[in-house]
Amino acid sequence: MVRATRYASAVVTTRYRCEACGNLTRFDVTVTRRVQAFYHYSLGGDLEVEDPEVLDETVEAVSCRWCGNGGRVVEVPGAAEPASGAPAPGADAVTPPP
């Protein structure tokens, strides 16, 4: 059994838009990653992947989940957030009134 490993710090955070149908939320993205990780096997033979480090990542294809179009999907400039979940640089923070 292999436990799922999350690549939160290395996932591409590019936002996309389908120019054919206007979709901003659902895309099939094919990505190739080269990852170095620590494999920890239990005495029972179960594998737990720890400390993954993405060495290289390439987006090979992006297609719209709604209309299936892959040729009309574009990147939305300035819409990506850092993978850490922190606001994008220059994003306005809402401050509650005193």
C-alpha positions in Angstrom: 0.0 0.0 0.0 1.3 3.4 -0.9 0.0 6.4 1.0 -1.0 9.4 -1.0 1.6 12.2 -1.0 0.7 15.8 -1.5 2.9 18.1 -3.5 1.4 21.3 -2.1 4.5 23.4 -2.4 5.3 22.3 -5.9 2.0 22.2 -7.7 1.7 24.6 -10.6 -0.6 27.4 -9.5 -1.4 28.9 -12.9 -5.0 29.8 -13.5 -6.5 29.0 -16.9 -9.5 30.2 -19.0 -11.1 28.5 -21.9 -11.7 31.1 -24.6 -14.2 28.7 -26.3 -16.8 28.5 -23.5 -15.5 30.9 -20.7 -14.7 28.1 -18.2 -12.5 29.3 -15.4 -12.7 26.4 -13.0 -12.4 22.9 -14.5 -9.4 21.7 -16.6 -7.7 18.5 -17.4 -4.0 19.2 -16.9 -1.2 16.7 -17.9 1.9 17.3 -15.9 5.3 15.5 -15.8 7.2 15.8 -12.5 10.6 14.5 -11.6 10.6 14.1 -7.8 13.1 13.0 -5.2 11.6 11.6 -2.0 12.4 9.5 1.1 10.7 6.1 0.9 9.9 4.6 4.3 8.8 1.0 4.3 7.1 -0.4 7.4 8.1 -3.9 8.7 4.8 -5.0 7.1 5.9 -3.7 3.7 3.7 -0.7 3.5 5.2 2.3 1.8 5.0 5.9 3.0 6.5 8.6 0.8 8.0 11.4 2.8 9.7 14.7 2.1 9.0 14.9 -1.7 11.1 17.5 -3.5 10.1 18.4 -7.1 13.2 18.7 -9.2 11.5 19.4 -12.5 7.9 20.0 -13.6 6.5 20.4 -17.1 2.9 21.1 -18.0 2.4 19.1 -21.2 -1.3 19.7 -22.0 -4.3 21.6 -20.7 -7.9 21.0 -21.9 -11.2 22.3 -20.9 -13.3 19.9 -18.9 -16.6 21.5 -20.0 -16.2 21.7 -23.7 -13.1 19.5 -24.3 -11.3 22.1 -26.2 -7.5 22.1 -25.7 -6.5 24.6 -28.3 -8.4 27.6 -26.8 -7.2 27.4 -23.2 -5.0 30.3 -22.1 -3.3 31.3 -18.9 -5.0 34.0 -16.9 -2.2 36.6 -16.3 -1.7 37.7 -12.7 -4.3 35.3 -11.3 -2.1 32.7 -9.8 -1.5 32.4 -6.0 1.6 31.0 -4.5 1.3 27.3 -3.7 1.7 28.1 0.1 -1.8 29.6 0.1 -0.5 33.0 0.9 -2.1 35.9 -1.1 -0.5 36.8 -4.4 1.9 39.7 -4.3 0.0 43.0 -4.5 -3.3 41.3 -3.4 -5.3 43.7 -1.3 -6.1 42.4 2.2 -9.4 43.3 3.7 -9.0 44.9 7.1 -12.0 44.9 9.4 -13.0 48.4 10.8 -11.7 49.2 14.3 
